[in-house]
Amino acid sequence: MQPVTDLNCTTQYTSLSPTALIWQDVLAQAMTGELMAAMNYTSLSEICDDPAEVADALEHAAGEKAHAAAFAAEGLKIGVDVPNNVNARHWRRLREAFLRCISERDFIGCLIVQEVMLESFAVASYARVGKVAPGSMGKVFTAIAAEEEEHVEHALAILRGERALDPRRFDFLGLGARGAPRADWLGSEPAEAGDDVLVATVSVEDLKLTLRKTANSSIE
């Protein structure tokens, strides 16, 4: 993945632990992801018609900003500033994929990109980091992983509901009545050496299989 810290930075660190700069980059990636999520939820609120859905999306955005602030605070505890760069290539491609769904008012597509794909990655990566990060940082990553898991469950509940309305149509389209699967969600740009595209392995078939496994027996 493209680093979000500047490798040519001239700032001198004189009394940091040997691993501080490694944790700085881990925190930077996490903080960038949270700020990206806040942007996505804010954009989602703009296509919601139901005031309750608008409020829910904005509440999610505020929560993601709070997560970003928590990661920044952990950086200060180890003596580093935590940068962010939502325009780094990997993050920019994900943002563009989400905005394509926004432009088409594809609510279900937005859920797939943000609450299933991105939040699932956050849950998995934060949980792992939480086990090895030093001091309070590990506890923060673990706590935020649990909160992000609630977002995934929220999205899956909505998708199960969509499938319950018309299972055959949902399975045929891949995403339900509101939109067909998008092969270009993550863009057509080929991966380059060293470009760790972390979410591209999630397929529509994987999502359908998950829904079939977790849906009630009446949804068939």
LOLONU-412015 format. One line per 5 residues: for each residue x, y, z of N, C-alpha, C. Coordinates in pm, 1 decimal. Each point is the difference from the previous one (the first is absolute). Layout:
<atoms>
X:Y:Z:X:Y:Z:X:Y:Z ~ ...
</atoms>
This chain:
<atoms>
84.8:-118.8:0.0:-84.8:118.8:0.0:88.4:123.7:0.0 ~ -39.0:104.6:-70.4:75.7:123.2:-1.6:3.7:59.9:139.1 ~ 120.7:31.8:52.2:6.3:59.0:134.1:-71.2:134.4:2.8 ~ -56.6:35.5:113.4:-60.2:132.7:13.4:91.7:91.0:78.0 ~ 113.1:-52.6:46.7:101.1:84.1:61.6:104.3:35.0:-103.9
69.0:109.9:20.2:99.2:48.8:-95.2:135.3:-60.8:33.0 ~ 50.0:-84.3:-88.9:126.9:-66.2:24.3:116.9:97.8:-5.5 ~ -20.2:116.8:-60.2:105.2:100.0:-9.7:-15.3:109.7:104.8 ~ -82.5:-25.6:98.3:-26.3:99.7:103.4:129.8:38.5:69.7 ~ 20.7:130.8:23.3:122.5:48.8:61.8:-11.1:12.9:150.7
-117.7:-28.5:56.5:-16.3:8.3:144.1:93.4:-98.8:68.7 ~ 68.9:44.1:104.1:92.0:-84.9:72.1:-65.3:-55.0:125.5 ~ 3.8:-131.1:14.7:-51.4:-64.9:119.2:120.9:-47.6:81.3 ~ 14.7:51.3:118.8:121.3:-26.6:76.3:-19.9:-96.8:115.4 ~ -119.3:-7.9:56.8:-17.4:-81.9:119.8:-114.3:-99.3:-13.9
-23.9:-44.6:-122.5:-108.3:-94.2:-23.7:48.1:-141.8:18.8 ~ -96.6:-90.2:26.3:34.6:-141.3:6.7:34.9:-47.2:-140.8 ~ 72.2:-111.3:-12.6:40.5:-48.9:-132.6:-118.3:-30.1:-92.3 ~ -117.2:-28.5:58.0:-115.7:-37.9:-82.8:-100.2:114.4:-18.4 ~ 30.6:117.1:52.4:-97.7:109.6:-2.8:-42.2:38.0:-141.4
96.6:4.0:-91.6:-34.0:40.5:-136.8:-80.2:-107.5:-72.2 ~ 20.2:-125.9:38.1:-82.5:-107.4:-56.2:-144.5:18.1:45.4 ~ -18.8:25.1:129.4:-135.3:20.2:51.9:-60.7:128.2:-55.0 ~ 83.9:98.8:-31.1:-51.9:122.1:-61.0:-68.6:-31.1:-133.0 ~ 62.5:-86.3:-81.2:-59.9:-31.6:-129.7:-124.8:-86.1:16.0
1.2:-93.2:97.9:-119.9:-79.5:26.5:-115.6:92.2:39.2 ~ 28.4:93.9:89.6:-103.3:95.0:43.3:-44.0:89.8:-114.7 ~ 94.5:37.9:-86.7:-33.6:87.9:-112.8:-96.6:-67.9:-96.0 ~ 24.9:-129.1:-28.8:-91.0:-72.1:-88.4:-138.4:-11.9:62.9 ~ -2.6:-30.1:131.0:-128.8:-12.9:68.5:-73.4:133.2:4.7
72.4:106.7:30.7:-62.3:131.9:7.9:-54.4:42.6:-136.2 ~ 76.7:-26.3:-105.2:-44.9:34.4:-134.8:-127.6:-76.2:-35.2 ~ -3.2:-128.0:34.1:-119.1:-79.2:-27.4:-122.4:52.0:72.8 ~ 18.9:44.8:123.8:-112.8:52.6:77.1:-49.9:132.3:-58.6 ~ 91.8:84.0:-42.0:-41.6:127.4:-61.4:-69.7:-24.5:-134.4
48.7:-101.4:-73.9:-66.9:-37.9:-124.1:-142.1:-47.3:28.8 ~ -16.0:-79.4:104.4:-132.7:-49.5:37.0:-91.3:115.3:37.6 ~ 53.2:98.3:72.3:-80.6:117.1:37.9:-47.5:74.5:-124.1 ~ 88.0:13.0:-98.0:-37.9:64.7:-125.9:-108.3:-80.3:-70.4 ~ 15.0:-132.7:-0.9:-97.7:-84.6:-68.2:-137.4:8.9:65.4
-4.4:-6.5:132.2:-129.2:7.3:68.7:-65.2:137.4:-18.1 ~ 81.8:104.2:-4.0:-54.8:133.2:-24.7:-62.1:6.8:-139.7 ~ 70.2:-56.6:-99.1:-54.6:-4.9:-135.9:-127.1:-83.6:-4.6 ~ -1.3:-111.4:74.2:-118.0:-86.2:2.4:-121.5:75.0:53.1 ~ 21.2:84.8:99.2:-112.9:74.9:57.7:-67.3:90.0:-102.7
75.5:36.6:-103.3:-52.7:92.2:-100.7:-92.4:-67.0:-100.0 ~ -2.0:-134.2:-3.8:-91.4:-68.3:-93.1:-112.0:-71.7:75.0 ~ -2.9:13.2:132.0:-106.7:-62.7:78.9:-123.5:89.7:0.2 ~ -116.5:-60.2:-19.0:-125.3:75.3:2.2:-64.5:-0.2:138.5 ~ 19.4:-106.6:72.3:-58.4:-14.4:133.0:85.2:77.5:101.0
-59.9:94.2:75.5:76.2:75.8:100.0:73.5:-89.2:99.6 ~ -59.4:-113.5:32.6:65.9:-92.5:93.6:126.9:-57.3:-61.8 ~ -4.4:-29.5:-131.5:118.7:-52.0:-67.0:107.3:107.8:-9.6 ~ -40.5:124.4:-23.6:94.9:111.8:-3.1:71.0:11.5:134.6 ~ -79.1:-1.3:106.3:56.2:12.0:135.4:94.3:-116.2:30.0
-37.5:-120.8:-43.9:82.3:-117.7:25.1:133.6:11.7:-71.8 ~ -2.8:45.2:-125.3:124.0:14.6:-76.7:90.8:105.1:62.7 ~ -57.1:111.5:43.7:80.5:105.2:62.1:54.4:-44.2:135.7 ~ -76.6:-82.2:71.2:48.8:-54.8:126.5:120.1:-91.4:-24.8 ~ -8.9:-81.0:-105.8:112.0:-85.2:-37.0:122.6:85.0:-35.9
-22.1:110.2:-73.9:111.3:87.6:-39.1:68.8:57.6:123.4 ~ -79.9:43.8:96.4:56.7:55.0:123.1:79.3:-106.0:75.7 ~ -50.7:-122.4:0.2:70.8:-108.1:66.3:135.1:-28.8:-63.1 ~ 5.5:4.1:-134.4:126.0:-25.1:-69.1:100.1:112.3:28.1 ~ -46.7:123.6:8.3:89.4:111.0:34.8:55.5:-18.2:141.3
-83.1:-49.9:89.8:45.7:-26.0:136.8:107.1:-108.6:0.8 ~ -16.8:-101.5:-83.9:102.1:-104.2:-10.5:132.0:59.3:-49.7 ~ -7.5:86.2:-101.0:120.9:63.6:-52.4:69.7:80.9:108.6 ~ -78.3:72.0:79.9:57.6:79.4:109.2:66.4:-90.0:104.0 ~ -59.8:-116.3:25.0:57.6:-94.3:96.7:134.8:-52.1:-49.0
11.2:-28.4:-130.4:127.2:-46.3:-54.5:104.7:110.8:5.9 ~ -41.1:123.5:-27.3:93.1:112.8:9.5:51.7:15.2:143.1 ~ -88.3:-18.3:97.1:38.6:11.7:140.8:100.3:-108.1:38.8 ~ -17.3:-120.3:-55.4:95.1:-107.3:30.3:138.0:31.7:-56.9 ~ 2.7:66.8:-113.5:128.2:41.1:-56.1:73.8:95.9:92.0
-72.3:95.3:54.7:62.1:96.4:90.6:58.0:-68.5:123.1 ~ -64.6:-107.6:42.8:48.7:-72.3:118.8:137.2:-62.0:-22.3 ~ 31.3:-33.6:-126.2:131.6:-57.8:-28.5:92.7:103.4:-64.1 ~ -43.7:125.8:-1.7:86.9:108.5:-43.7:0.4:31.7:-146.7 ~ -104.3:-42.1:-74.4:-4.0:29.2:-143.7:-131.6:65.7:-37.8
5.9:82.3:-102.7:-121.5:52.1:-61.7:-47.4:-102.6:-101.6 ~ -129.8:-21.9:-6.0:-55.1:-98.4:-93.5:-56.9:73.3:-121.3 ~ 61.7:-16.3:-117.6:-50.0:66.3:-120.2:-114.0:-78.6:-62.2 ~ -62.2:57.6:-99.4:-100.2:-74.3:-76.9:3.5:49.6:-143.3 ~ -40.4:-86.1:-91.2:-1.1:36.7:-141.2:-108.3:-77.1:-72.3
-119.9:56.8:-4.7:-111.5:-68.4:-65.6:15.6:-0.5:-151.7 ~ 102.5:71.3:-50.8:24.0:1.3:-143.8:108.7:-97.6:-42.6 ~ 54.1:-77.7:95.4:93.3:-105.7:-38.1:-72.7:-96.2:-94.1 ~ 72.2:-64.5:-91.0:-64.5:-70.3:-111.0:-105.3:-101.7:45.9 ~ 34.7:-86.3:93.4:-93.3:-103.3:44.6:-126.7:63.0:55.7
17.5:98.1:88.1:-116.3:63.2:62.5:-80.9:79.6:-101.3 ~ 69.4:66.2:-93.9:-71.7:78.8:-100.9:-86.6:-88.6:-87.3 ~ 50.3:-117.0:-36.6:-77.9:-91.8:-84.6:-126.0:-46.2:73.0 ~ 13.3:-27.1:129.1:-116.5:-42.1:77.8:-101.4:112.7:11.1 ~ 47.7:121.3:19.6:-90.0:115.2:8.0:-72.3:20.3:-133.3
72.1:-13.0:-110.2:-61.8:16.6:-131.4:-105.3:-107.4:-25.2 ~ 27.3:-122.7:45.9:-98.0:-108.2:-15.5:-127.3:33.3:76.3 ~ 17.3:51.5:120.4:-116.8:35.7:80.7:-77.7:114.2:-65.2 ~ 70.7:98.9:-53.0:-67.2:114.1:-61.2:-75.1:-39.1:-126.5 ~ 45.9:-105.6:-69.2:-76.5:-47.4:-115.5:-135.1:-53.0:45.7
-0.8:-69.4:112.7:-127.4:-48.6:54.0:-87.8:117.0:42.6 ~ 61.3:101.7:57.8:-75.2:118.8:42.1:-63.7:67.7:-120.7 ~ 77.7:14.1:-107.8:-51.5:69.9:-118.7:-118.6:-73.2:-61.3 ~ -3.5:-132.6:18.3:-111.0:-80.7:-52.0:-109.2:-21.6:104.4 ~ 16.6:63.2:116.1:-93.3:-15.5:111.9:-21.1:-147.9:32.2
110.3:-75.3:-4.9:-1.6:-143.7:23.5:29.2:-25.2:148.1 ~ -103.7:4.3:81.5:15.3:-13.9:144.6:62.5:-133.6:37.1 ~ -46.1:-107.1:-63.1:52.9:-132.3:29.1:146.6:-9.3:-41.2 ~ 34.1:56.4:-113.1:140.1:3.0:-41.5:87.6:72.0:101.2 ~ -51.6:109.5:54.3:73.9:73.6:103.3:24.4:-87.7:122.0
-100.9:-78.1:39.7:15.9:-89.0:114.5:107.5:-104.9:-26.7 ~ 0.3:-53.1:-122.4:98.6:-101.9:-34.6:141.0:57.3:10.3 ~ 22.9:116.4:-58.7:134.4:58.7:-1.1:44.3:39.7:140.4 ~ -84.4:72.7:71.7:41.8:54.2:129.2:-21.8:-96.6:115.7 ~ -121.4:-46.5:18.3:-30.9:-72.8:122.7:33.3:-148.7:-6.8
16.8:-55.1:-119.0:38.9:-140.8:-8.8:148.4:-11.1:-33.3 ~ 42.1:57.1:-112.4:138.8:-17.2:-42.7:97.7:73.6:91.3 ~ -16.1:131.9:14.0:95.9:77.9:77.9:-7.1:-29.7:148.8 ~ -120.9:-10.6:52.9:-11.9:-25.1:144.0:47.7:-140.9:35.2 ~ -19.9:-97.1:-88.2:50.1:-134.8:25.3:152.5:-0.2:6.8
62.0:75.9:-90.2:146.0:11.3:5.7:43.0:66.6:130.8 ~ -71.2:103.1:40.5:34.7:68.7:124.9:-10.5:-94.8:119.0 ~ -108.3:-76.7:5.3:-18.4:-93.6:111.0:116.1:-99.0:6.2 ~ 33.2:-59.9:-113.9:105.0:-101.9:-2.7:136.5:58.2:34.9 ~ 32.9:114.3:-59.7:133.0:57.7:22.6:12.5:59.2:140.5
-103.1:70.5:46.0:7.0:59.9:133.5:8.7:-107.4:108.1 ~ -73.4:-108.7:-17.5:3.5:-107.4:99.4:140.5:-58.7:10.4 ~ 65.5:-16.6:-113.4:136.7:-53.6:1.4:96.8:99.2:64.3 ~ -11.6:126.7:-38.5:88.1:102.2:57.2:-22.8:10.4:150.4 ~ -125.8:-11.4:40.8:-32.2:11.7:141.3:71.8:-101.3:86.9
34.6:-115.3:-57.6:65.9:-105.6:77.4:148.2:26.9:22.1 ~ 59.2:86.0:-83.7:146.1:19.2:8.2:41.5:143.9:25.7 ~ -90.9:95.1:-14.3:35.4:140.4:20.3:31.9:26.1:147.2 ~ 92.9:91.2:26.4:42.2:24.3:138.2:-100.5:82.1:80.4 ~ -7.3:-29.3:127.8:-76.0:81.4:93.1:-144.3:21.7:-37.4
-43.5:125.6:16.2:-140.0:34.0:-25.3:-35.5:-7.9:-147.9 ~ 100.0:6.4:-87.3:-28.2:-6.3:-143.3:-71.1:-129.7:-36.1 ~ 44.4:-110.3:57.9:-63.6:-127.8:-27.2:-145.2:-0.4:43.0 ~ -28.1:59.6:114.5:-137.1:5.3:49.6:-88.2:85.3:-90.2 ~ 55.8:109.2:-52.7:-75.9:87.9:-89.8:-33.7:-73.0:-129.6
97.8:-68.8:-58.2:-26.1:-74.1:-123.0:-105.1:-108.0:22.2 ~ 8.9:-69.2:111.8:-96.0:-106.7:29.7:-140.5:55.1:17.5 ~ -12.2:111.0:71.6:-131.3:60.4:23.5:-62.2:49.5:-129.1 ~ 80.2:63.2:-84.1:-52.7:52.6:-126.0:-36.5:-114.8:-94.0 ~ 75.1:-109.4:3.5:-34.8:-117.4:-80.9:-139.1:-49.6:35.3
-32.1:-1.1:129.6:-132.3:-46.0:44.2:-109.3:93.4:-51.3 ~ 25.0:129.6:0.5:-99.7:95.6:-50.0:-19.3:-14.9:-150.4 ~ 109.9:-21.1:-72.7:-11.6:-15.9:-145.2:-74.4:-128.6:-35.4 ~ 14.6:-101.9:84.1:-71.9:-124.9:-24.8:-150.3:21.9:5.9 ~ -44.1:93.7:82.9:-142.5:32.8:5.6:-46.5:59.0:-132.5
86.6:77.5:-66.2:-36.0:56.8:-130.4:-18.5:-111.0:-103.2 ~ 88.9:-99.9:3.1:-11.6:-111.7:-93.5:-131.4:-73.5:22.7 ~ -32.8:-26.8:125.3:-124.6:-70.2:31.4:-121.3:82.8:-42.6 ~ 9.4:130.9:15.4:-108.3:89.8:-42.9:-24.0:-13.7:-149.5 ~ 109.8:0.7:-77.2:-12.7:-10.9:-145.2:-54.0:-136.4:-41.2
49.9:-106.5:63.5:-46.7:-133.4:-35.4:-148.1:-18.0:30.8 ~ -46.4:63.5:107.3:-142.4:-8.5:33.0:-84.3:63.7:-110.4 ~ 46.5:113.5:-51.6:-72.6:66.8:-108.8:3.1:-86.5:-125.7 ~ 114.7:-58.3:-30.9:12.0:-82.5:-119.5:-84.7:-126.2:10.9 ~ -7.0:-58.7:119.3:-87.5:-116.1:18.3:-145.2:39.2:-26.2
-37.2:117.6:47.3:-135.7:48.3:-23.3:-29.1:18.5:-147.6 ~ 97.2:54.0:-73.1:-16.0:17.7:-144.7:-17.2:-135.4:-68.4 ~ 80.2:-97.8:41.7:-9.5:-131.8:-61.8:-132.5:-66.6:34.0 ~ -51.3:25.1:120.4:-125.9:-61.6:41.0:-115.8:45.6:-88.3 ~ 9.5:122.3:-52.9:-107.3:52.6:-84.2:-12.0:-77.4:-130.8
115.3:-40.6:-55.9:-0.5:-71.8:-127.8:133.2:-73.9:-14.2 ~ 10.4:-119.1:61.1:127.9:-71.8:-1.4:55.2:-26.0:-139.8 ~ -85.7:-41.3:-92.5:48.7:-32.4:-133.3:57.2:123.0:-69.6 ~ -71.3:110.6:11.6:48.2:122.6:-63.1:129.1:47.1:67.1 ~ 5.1:-8.1:132.9:118.9:43.3:72.6:121.9:-81.0:-43.3
-15.9:-133.2:-6.3:111.8:-85.9:-38.1:40.4:21.9:-145.0 ~ -98.4:29.7:-85.0:29.7:22.0:-141.7:78.2:129.0:-18.8 ~ -42.2:105.9:67.8:65.9:129.2:-14.5:125.5:10.9:85.6 ~ 3.7:-74.7:108.3:117.1:5.4:85.2:-14.3:97.5:113.8 ~ -72.4:109.9:-21.2:-12.2:101.8:102.6:-143.4:27.9:39.6
-95.4:-59.2:-66.2:-138.8:28.0:34.1:-65.2:91.2:-101.0 ~ -122.5:37.0:25.7:-80.4:72.1:-98.3:52.5:139.0:-30.6 ~ 82.9:55.2:87.2:41.8:138.8:-21.6:120.3:13.4:-90.9 ~ 68.4:-108.4:-36.8:115.8:17.9:-87.2:68.0:-130.6:-33.5 ~ 65.4:-5.3:-115.9:74.1:-118.1:-42.9:143.8:10.4:46.4
71.7:-112.3:4.8:138.9:2.9:43.8:84.5:88.5:-89.7 ~ 92.0:70.9:61.5:84.6:91.7:-73.5:139.8:-56.7:-13.5 ~ 37.6:-38.9:-122.0:134.5:-51.7:-20.5:104.0:110.0:14.3 ~ -42.2:126.5:-14.6:96.2:110.3:2.5:5.2:71.7:133.8 ~ -56.0:-60.9:106.0:0.4:66.5:129.6:138.4:45.5:41.6
98.5:-87.0:-17.2:134.9:34.2:41.2:85.0:46.2:-116.0 ~ -63.9:31.1:-113.8:72.5:53.5:-114.0:64.9:-108.6:-82.6 ~ 43.5:36.9:-119.6:60.6:-97.1:-90.1:151.2:9.0:1.4 ~ 55.5:91.3:79.3:144.4:17.3:4.0:67.0:-124.9:56.5 ~ 94.7:-60.6:-72.4:64.3:-122.1:49.6:85.8:29.1:121.5
9.4:-98.7:87.8:84.4:16.1:117.9:145.6:4.1:-41.8 ~ 79.0:81.1:68.9:142.0:8.7:-27.1:76.7:-68.7:111.7 ~ 126.8:-26.4:-26.8:83.6:-62.1:102.0:0.7:85.7:124.8 ~ -24.2:-64.5:112.3:-0.5:73.1:126.1:-131.4:66.2:32.1 ~ -95.6:-6.7:-89.6:-131.1:61.0:24.5:-89.7:-105.1:63.0
-15.8:7.5:129.5:-73.7:-101.9:73.3:-148.4:32.9:-1.8 ~ -71.4:-49.8:-100.2:-143.7:24.9:-8.9:-69.4:-96.7:94.2 ~ -43.8:51.4:113.1:-39.0:-84.7:111.5:-142.7:-50.9:-6.0 ~ -83.8:60.9:-82.6:-141.8:-33.1:6.0:-50.2:-62.6:-129.0 ~ 84.2:-9.7:-99.6:-47.2:-39.3:-132.7:-41.0:-145.7:-8.4
29.5:-79.8:102.4:-32.3:-141.5:-7.1:-142.7:-30.4:42.9 ~ -75.1:100.0:46.6:-138.4:-22.5:40.0:-86.8:-1.8:-125.4 ~ -64.3:-111.0:-27.2:-81.0:-12.3:-121.2:-148.1:-1.6:33.7 ~ -80.4:22.6:-101.2:-144.7:-7.4:17.6:-40.4:-139.5:44.1 ~ 66.2:-102.0:-54.5:-32.0:-137.5:38.8:28.9:-23.0:147.6
111.0:57.9:50.7:30.4:-12.2:142.3:-111.7:61.1:83.6 ~ -48.7:115.8:-44.5:-104.6:68.5:75.2:-130.0:-79.8:-2.4 ~ -34.0:-54.4:-115.5:-122.9:-79.4:-9.7:9.4:-124.8:88.1 ~ 119.9:-62.2:2.0:17.7:-118.9:82.3:-15.5:34.7:147.5 ~ 55.1:113.5:40.7:-13.4:44.2:139.2:-145.7:21.6:36.4
-72.7:62.0:-91.1:-140.9:26.2:26.6:-79.6:-129.4:11.8 ~ 29.6:-97.5:-87.7:-71.7:-126.7:6.3:26.8:-72.3:131.9 ~ 125.2:8.7:48.4:36.7:-68.7:122.9:-63.1:63.2:122.7 ~ -17.3:134.0:-5.4:-46.0:71.0:119.9:-146.9:34.2:-3.2 ~ -62.6:-16.5:-116.4:-141.7:35.9:-9.7:-86.3:-100.2:75.6
-118.0:43.0:34.7:-96.4:-92.1:62.5:-35.7:-109.7:-99.3 ~ -43.4:-114.1:51.3:-29.5:-113.9:-86.8:-114.6:29.9:-96.0 ~ -81.8:99.5:33.2:-113.1:34.6:-87.3:45.5:78.0:-122.7 ~ 123.1:52.0:4.3:51.8:75.9:-114.4:75.0:-96.2:-87.4 ~ -65.5:-53.5:-99.2:64.2:-102.4:-82.7:-59.9:1.9:-139.1
</atoms>
